[in-house]
């Protein structure tokens, strides 16, 4: 009887984690590293509660929930990468690189505005 109770608690927790996964959304102001830490923490919790979640599902989810500033990166990834073999670490590296380029571009824009 105790085991049944634990199984129900575990299933309820997994349902909560699934809902959190479905509701994930990266905020416009959020940094990629911080966002990815929270995503991977959620994924690891889901796996520890028995969820079998594929790498492809995680990659596709991340690509869907990125802010519009990443659109110029998302389309080429979806069109050129095999999402069955594209791992989350590769995606994270691409996102971080893109984020640095955006910061550099914005820094140049602000610098040029001050020059004017």
RODO-794627 format. One record per atom (N, C-alpha, C): residue number from 1; residue in three letters; x, y, z. Coordinates in Angstrom, 2 decimals. Layout:
<drenvos>
 pos code       u       v       w
 NUM  ALA       X       Y       Z
...
</drenvos>
This chain:
<drenvos>
 pos code       u       v       w
   1  UNK    0.83   -1.20    0.00
   1  UNK    0.00    0.00    0.00
   1  UNK    0.87    1.26    0.00
   2  UNK    1.96    1.23    0.73
   2  UNK    2.87    2.37    0.76
   2  UNK    3.46    2.61   -0.62
   3  UNK    3.83    1.51   -1.31
   3  UNK    4.41    1.63   -2.64
   3  UNK    3.43    2.30   -3.60
   4  UNK    2.14    1.93   -3.52
   4  UNK    1.12    2.53   -4.38
   4  UNK    1.04    4.03   -4.15
   5  UNK    1.13    4.43   -2.91
   5  UNK    1.10    5.85   -2.56
   5  UNK    2.29    6.57   -3.14
   6  UNK    3.48    5.97   -3.05
   6  UNK    4.69    6.57   -3.61
   6  UNK    4.60    6.68   -5.13
   7  UNK    4.07    5.66   -5.76
   7  UNK    3.92    5.66   -7.21
   7  UNK    2.98    6.78   -7.64
   8  UNK    1.90    7.01   -6.89
   8  UNK    0.96    8.08   -7.22
   8  UNK    1.60    9.44   -7.04
   9  UNK    2.38    9.60   -6.01
   9  UNK    3.08   10.86   -5.78
   9  UNK    4.08   11.11   -6.90
  10  UNK    4.81   10.06   -7.28
  10  UNK    5.78   10.17   -8.36
  10  UNK    5.10   10.54   -9.67
  11  UNK    3.96    9.92   -9.95
  11  UNK    3.21   10.22  -11.17
  11  UNK    2.67   11.65  -11.15
  12  UNK    2.20   12.09  -10.00
  12  UNK    1.70   13.46   -9.88
  12  UNK    2.83   14.46  -10.12
  13  UNK    3.99   14.17   -9.58
  13  UNK    5.15   15.04   -9.78
  13  UNK    5.54   15.06  -11.25
  14  UNK    5.51   13.92  -11.90
  14  UNK    5.85   13.84  -13.32
  14  UNK    4.86   14.64  -14.15
  15  UNK    3.60   14.58  -13.79
  15  UNK    2.59   15.37  -14.51
  15  UNK    2.87   16.87  -14.38
  16  UNK    3.27   17.29  -13.20
  16  UNK    3.63   18.69  -12.97
  16  UNK    4.84   19.08  -13.81
  17  UNK    5.84   18.21  -13.85
  17  UNK    7.04   18.47  -14.65
  17  UNK    6.71   18.53  -16.14
  18  UNK    5.82   17.65  -16.60
  18  UNK    5.39   17.67  -18.01
  18  UNK    4.71   18.99  -18.35
  19  UNK    3.85   19.44  -17.43
  19  UNK    3.16   20.72  -17.65
  19  UNK    4.17   21.86  -17.70
  20  UNK    5.14   21.83  -16.80
  20  UNK    6.19   22.86  -16.80
  20  UNK    6.97   22.84  -18.12
  21  UNK    7.25   21.64  -18.63
  21  UNK    7.97   21.50  -19.89
  21  UNK    7.15   22.08  -21.04
  22  UNK    5.86   21.76  -21.07
  22  UNK    4.99   22.26  -22.13
  22  UNK    4.85   23.78  -22.08
  23  UNK    4.89   24.35  -20.89
  23  UNK    4.71   25.80  -20.72
  23  UNK    6.01   26.60  -20.79
  24  UNK    7.12   25.92  -21.02
  24  UNK    8.41   26.62  -21.09
  24  UNK    8.37   27.71  -22.15
  25  UNK    9.01   28.82  -21.86
  25  UNK    9.15   29.91  -22.81
  25  UNK   10.36   30.73  -22.38
  26  UNK   11.24   31.01  -23.30
  26  UNK   12.40   31.84  -22.98
  26  UNK   11.98   33.31  -23.08
  27  UNK   12.28   34.07  -22.04
  27  UNK   11.95   35.49  -22.03
  27  UNK   12.95   36.25  -22.90
  28  UNK   12.49   37.33  -23.47
  28  UNK   13.32   38.18  -24.34
  28  UNK   14.59   38.62  -23.64
  29  UNK   14.49   38.91  -22.35
  29  UNK   15.64   39.44  -21.61
  29  UNK   16.52   38.34  -21.01
  30  UNK   16.11   37.09  -21.11
  30  UNK   16.83   35.99  -20.49
  30  UNK   18.10   35.64  -21.27
  31  UNK   19.14   35.29  -20.54
  31  UNK   20.42   34.89  -21.13
  31  UNK   20.35   33.39  -21.45
  32  UNK   20.94   33.00  -22.57
  32  UNK   20.89   31.61  -23.03
  32  UNK   21.39   30.65  -21.95
  33  UNK   22.54   30.94  -21.35
  33  UNK   23.10   30.03  -20.34
  33  UNK   22.11   29.78  -19.20
  34  UNK   21.53   30.84  -18.68
  34  UNK   20.58   30.73  -17.58
  34  UNK   19.36   29.92  -18.00
  35  UNK   18.86   30.22  -19.18
  35  UNK   17.69   29.50  -19.69
  35  UNK   17.99   28.02  -19.86
  36  UNK   19.13   27.69  -20.45
  36  UNK   19.47   26.29  -20.72
  36  UNK   19.68   25.51  -19.41
  37  UNK   20.23   26.15  -18.40
  37  UNK   20.38   25.49  -17.10
  37  UNK   19.00   25.10  -16.56
  38  UNK   18.05   26.01  -16.66
  38  UNK   16.71   25.68  -16.14
  38  UNK   16.03   24.60  -16.99
  39  UNK   16.20   24.65  -18.31
  39  UNK   15.61   23.63  -19.18
  39  UNK   16.20   22.26  -18.86
  40  UNK   17.52   22.18  -18.79
  40  UNK   18.17   20.90  -18.54
  40  UNK   17.86   20.38  -17.14
  41  UNK   17.72   21.27  -16.18
  41  UNK   17.31   20.86  -14.84
  41  UNK   15.93   20.21  -14.86
  42  UNK   15.01   20.82  -15.61
  42  UNK   13.66   20.27  -15.74
  42  UNK   13.70   18.92  -16.46
  43  UNK   14.48   18.82  -17.53
  43  UNK   14.60   17.56  -18.28
  43  UNK   15.14   16.46  -17.37
  44  UNK   16.18   16.78  -16.61
  44  UNK   16.78   15.78  -15.71
  44  UNK   15.79   15.33  -14.63
  45  UNK   14.98   16.25  -14.12
  45  UNK   13.96   15.87  -13.14
  45  UNK   12.93   14.94  -13.78
  46  UNK   12.53   15.26  -15.01
  46  UNK   11.56   14.41  -15.70
  46  UNK   12.12   13.01  -15.89
  47  UNK   13.38   12.93  -16.30
  47  UNK   14.01   11.62  -16.51
  47  UNK   14.11   10.85  -15.20
  48  UNK   14.43   11.56  -14.12
  48  UNK   14.55   10.87  -12.83
  48  UNK   13.21   10.36  -12.31
  49  UNK   12.12   10.91  -12.85
  49  UNK   10.78   10.45  -12.48
  49  UNK   10.21    9.47  -13.50
  50  UNK   11.09    8.99  -14.40
  50  UNK   10.69    7.92  -15.30
  50  UNK   10.28    8.34  -16.70
  51  UNK   10.38    9.62  -17.01
  51  UNK    9.99   10.09  -18.35
  51  UNK   11.07    9.73  -19.36
  52  UNK   10.67    9.15  -20.46
  52  UNK   11.60    8.84  -21.54
  52  UNK   11.46    9.96  -22.57
  53  UNK   12.37   10.91  -22.52
  53  UNK   12.27   12.09  -23.38
  53  UNK   13.46   12.11  -24.33
  54  UNK   13.17   12.15  -25.61
  54  UNK   14.23   12.07  -26.61
  54  UNK   14.96   13.41  -26.77
  55  UNK   16.19   13.32  -27.20
  55  UNK   16.98   14.50  -27.47
  55  UNK   16.28   15.36  -28.53
  56  UNK   15.73   14.71  -29.55
  56  UNK   15.04   15.44  -30.62
  56  UNK   13.88   16.26  -30.06
  57  UNK   13.12   15.67  -29.17
  57  UNK   11.98   16.39  -28.57
  57  UNK   12.45   17.63  -27.82
  58  UNK   13.56   17.51  -27.11
  58  UNK   14.11   18.65  -26.36
  58  UNK   14.58   19.73  -27.33
  59  UNK   15.32   19.34  -28.36
  59  UNK   15.83   20.31  -29.34
  59  UNK   14.67   21.03  -30.02
  60  UNK   13.67   20.27  -30.46
  60  UNK   12.51   20.88  -31.13
  60  UNK   11.78   21.84  -30.21
  61  UNK   11.64   21.46  -28.96
  61  UNK   10.96   22.33  -27.99
  61  UNK   11.73   23.62  -27.81
  62  UNK   13.04   23.53  -27.64
  62  UNK   13.86   24.73  -27.46
  62  UNK   13.74   25.64  -28.68
  63  UNK   13.81   25.07  -29.86
  63  UNK   13.71   25.88  -31.08
  63  UNK   12.36   26.60  -31.18
  64  UNK   11.30   25.98  -30.67
  64  UNK    9.96   26.58  -30.73
  64  UNK    9.77   27.71  -29.74
  65  UNK   10.50   27.69  -28.64
  65  UNK   10.21   28.63  -27.55
  65  UNK   11.21   29.77  -27.43
  66  UNK   12.09   29.88  -28.41
  66  UNK   13.06   30.96  -28.40
  66  UNK   12.40   32.28  -28.79
  67  UNK   12.89   33.39  -28.24
  67  UNK   12.36   34.70  -28.65
  67  UNK   12.69   34.97  -30.12
  68  UNK   12.00   35.92  -30.70
  68  UNK   12.14   36.23  -32.12
  68  UNK   13.55   36.66  -32.51
  69  UNK   14.34   37.15  -31.57
  69  UNK   15.71   37.56  -31.91
  69  UNK   16.57   36.38  -32.39
  70  UNK   16.09   35.15  -32.17
  70  UNK   16.82   33.95  -32.60
  70  UNK   16.26   33.37  -33.91
  71  UNK   15.25   34.00  -34.49
  71  UNK   14.62   33.47  -35.71
  71  UNK   15.62   33.24  -36.83
  72  UNK   16.59   34.15  -36.98
  72  UNK   17.56   34.00  -38.08
  72  UNK   18.48   32.80  -37.88
  73  UNK   18.49   32.24  -36.70
  73  UNK   19.28   31.05  -36.41
  73  UNK   18.42   29.78  -36.46
  74  UNK   17.19   29.89  -36.02
  74  UNK   16.30   28.72  -35.92
  74  UNK   16.02   28.11  -37.30
  75  UNK   15.68   28.93  -38.26
  75  UNK   15.31   28.42  -39.59
  75  UNK   16.45   27.62  -40.22
  76  UNK   17.67   28.15  -40.26
  76  UNK   18.76   27.34  -40.84
  76  UNK   19.00   26.02  -40.09
  77  UNK   18.86   26.03  -38.78
  77  UNK   19.04   24.80  -38.01
  77  UNK   17.97   23.78  -38.41
  78  UNK   16.72   24.22  -38.46
  78  UNK   15.63   23.31  -38.81
  78  UNK   15.78   22.77  -40.24
  79  UNK   16.31   23.60  -41.13
  79  UNK   16.41   23.19  -42.54
  79  UNK   17.67   22.39  -42.87
  80  UNK   18.74   22.59  -42.10
  80  UNK   20.01   21.96  -42.48
  80  UNK   20.49   20.86  -41.54
  81  UNK   20.00   20.84  -40.33
  81  UNK   20.47   19.86  -39.35
  81  UNK   19.54   18.66  -39.28
  82  UNK   20.11   17.50  -39.04
  82  UNK   19.32   16.30  -38.77
  82  UNK   19.00   16.34  -37.27
  83  UNK   17.76   16.67  -36.96
  83  UNK   17.39   16.86  -35.55
  83  UNK   17.42   15.57  -34.74
  84  UNK   17.52   14.42  -35.42
  84  UNK   17.67   13.16  -34.70
  84  UNK   19.08   13.01  -34.13
  85  UNK   20.05   13.67  -34.74
  85  UNK   21.43   13.55  -34.28
  85  UNK   21.98   14.86  -33.71
  86  UNK   21.25   15.94  -33.87
  86  UNK   21.68   17.25  -33.37
  86  UNK   21.46   17.29  -31.86
  87  UNK   22.52   17.45  -31.12
  87  UNK   22.40   17.36  -29.66
  87  UNK   22.20   18.74  -29.03
  88  UNK   21.66   18.74  -27.84
  88  UNK   21.33   19.96  -27.12
  88  UNK   22.59   20.82  -26.91
  89  UNK   23.73   20.19  -26.64
  89  UNK   24.96   20.95  -26.43
  89  UNK   25.35   21.74  -27.68
  90  UNK   25.16   21.16  -28.86
  90  UNK   25.45   21.87  -30.11
  90  UNK   24.50   23.06  -30.27
  91  UNK   23.24   22.82  -29.97
  91  UNK   22.25   23.89  -30.05
  91  UNK   22.60   25.02  -29.09
  92  UNK   22.96   24.66  -27.88
  92  UNK   23.31   25.67  -26.88
  92  UNK   24.50   26.50  -27.36
  93  UNK   25.51   25.85  -27.91
  93  UNK   26.69   26.57  -28.40
  93  UNK   26.30   27.55  -29.51
  94  UNK   25.43   27.12  -30.42
  94  UNK   24.97   28.00  -31.50
  94  UNK   24.18   29.19  -30.95
  95  UNK   23.34   28.93  -29.96
  95  UNK   22.55   30.00  -29.36
  95  UNK   23.43   31.02  -28.65
  96  UNK   24.42   30.53  -27.93
  96  UNK   25.33   31.43  -27.22
  96  UNK   26.12   32.28  -28.21
  97  UNK   26.59   31.67  -29.27
  97  UNK   27.33   32.39  -30.30
  97  UNK   26.45   33.48  -30.92
  98  UNK   25.22   33.13  -31.23
  98  UNK   24.28   34.10  -31.81
  98  UNK   24.00   35.23  -30.83
  99  UNK   23.85   34.89  -29.57
  99  UNK   23.59   35.89  -28.53
  99  UNK   24.76   36.87  -28.44
 100  UNK   25.99   36.37  -28.51
 100  UNK   27.18   37.25  -28.47
 100  UNK   27.20   38.17  -29.69
 101  UNK   26.84   37.66  -30.86
 101  UNK   26.79   38.50  -32.06
 101  UNK   25.74   39.60  -31.91
 102  UNK   24.60   39.25  -31.34
 102  UNK   23.56   40.24  -31.13
 102  UNK   24.03   41.34  -30.18
 103  UNK   24.69   40.94  -29.12
 103  UNK   25.21   41.93  -28.16
 103  UNK   26.23   42.85  -28.81
 104  UNK   27.11   42.25  -29.60
 104  UNK   28.13   43.03  -30.29
 104  UNK   27.47   44.03  -31.25
 105  UNK   26.48   43.58  -31.99
 105  UNK   25.76   44.46  -32.92
 105  UNK   25.04   45.57  -32.18
 106  UNK   24.39   45.24  -31.09
 106  UNK   23.70   46.25  -30.30
 106  UNK   24.68   47.23  -29.68
 107  UNK   25.83   46.74  -29.26
 107  UNK   26.87   47.61  -28.71
 107  UNK   27.36   48.60  -29.75
 108  UNK   27.53   48.12  -30.99
 108  UNK   27.94   49.00  -32.08
 108  UNK   26.88   50.05  -32.37
 109  UNK   25.62   49.66  -32.33
 109  UNK   24.52   50.60  -32.58
 109  UNK   24.49   51.70  -31.54
 110  UNK   24.66   51.33  -30.29
 110  UNK   24.64   52.31  -29.20
 110  UNK   25.85   53.23  -29.33
 111  UNK   27.00   52.63  -29.64
 111  UNK   28.22   53.41  -29.80
 111  UNK   28.06   54.43  -30.93
 112  UNK   27.48   54.02  -32.06
 112  UNK   27.26   54.92  -33.18
 112  UNK   26.25   56.00  -32.84
 113  UNK   25.27   55.68  -32.03
 113  UNK   24.27   56.67  -31.61
 113  UNK   24.94   57.76  -30.78
 114  UNK   25.88   57.38  -29.92
 114  UNK   26.59   58.36  -29.11
 114  UNK   27.48   59.24  -29.96
 115  UNK   28.08   58.67  -31.00
 115  UNK   28.94   59.43  -31.91
 115  UNK   28.14   60.50  -32.63
 116  UNK   26.89   60.18  -32.94
 116  UNK   26.03   61.13  -33.64
 116  UNK   25.67   62.25  -32.72
</drenvos>
